Amino acid sequence: MDDAVELADMIAQLRSELGRAMAAGSGEALRFQAEKLELELTVGVERSREPGAKVRFWVFDVGASARHAQTAQQRITLTLQPVMSEAPDTPAWISGEELTDER
């Protein structure tokens, strides 16, 4: 699965990017409160047959080729509530410059 990434790695990268955006927005006049993050993903489910094996979820690129047709694919939607670990009741504020391919 060359063009896939594990779900846990994708969420870790998302957490990292949100952290960078929060740091970049510190002290800015215009900031955004992150209330919910909704992700719609195409995932493949892999279960190996070795002893003690785990089920792994792979996130596919939106433009992934048809060669994944034999992989069990599902579409899932995750709704994440961003919170600060030291102050979970305080809203997370995010800011940063918009990238050209952002929606």
N, C-alpha and C positions, 0 to 999 in steps of 0.2 A: 504494500500500500504506500507507494512512493509519494503520492500527493495527498496523504492523509496525516493527521496529527492526533495524538491521544487527547481525549476530552479533558482530562486533568491538566495536560500541558496547555491546552487552549485557554482554559479558565485561569491558569496561573499567569499566562501572558496577558490576558485581559486585565487581571488584577494589577499587574505591573504597569500597563499602559494607563490605567485609571489613576494610579499613584503618581505617575509622571505628570499627568494632566493636572492633578490637584496641586502638586508642587509648583508647576508653571503658573497656575492661576492665583497663587497666594499673593494677596495685596492688589490684585487687579480690580478695577472698578466694576467690570461686568464678569459675573461668574454664573455657573449653572448648578442647581441642586440636583443631584442624582437621586431620584425617588425610586425608580425601578429600572432594571435593565432587562429587556426581553430579547432573547436570542432564539432564532429559528435555525436549526441545524439539520443537516443530513448526516446521519451517523451509521456506521457499520458496526455490527456486533460480532466480536470474535471470541470464541471459547476454545482454548487448546485442550488437548486430551491428556496432557501430562498430569501426574499426581500433584495435587495442591494447586492446580492451575486456576486462574481467575478469568472472569469475563472482562473483556476490554472493549471500550467504546472508541471508535475512530471517527473523527470529524473530517468530512470530505470537503474539498473545494467546491464551490457552487458550480464551476465549470468542469467538474471531473468527467472524464471520458466514460464511455459505456463499458469499459473493461471491468468495472466494478459490478457488473450486472449479476455476477454469481455470488456476490457478498450480500448477506442479509442486511438491507438498508432500511432505515426507518427515519422519519422526520420527527424531531422532538422540538418542543419549545420550552426553554428554561426562563423563568422569571426570577431574577436575582435582586435582592434588596441590599444595596451597598451601605455598610455601616463602618464606623471607625471602631477598632478594637478597644481603644481606651475610653471611648465615649459613644456607646452604641445608640443612644437616644439623640445624638447630635447629627444633623444632616451632613452628608458628604457633599462638598462643593467642588465642582470640576470646572476647569477653564482651560483654554489653550487655543491655538490657531487651528482653523478648519483645514483639513487636508483636501486636495483636489478631488479625490474619489470618495469622500465621506458623504453619507446621506443623512 
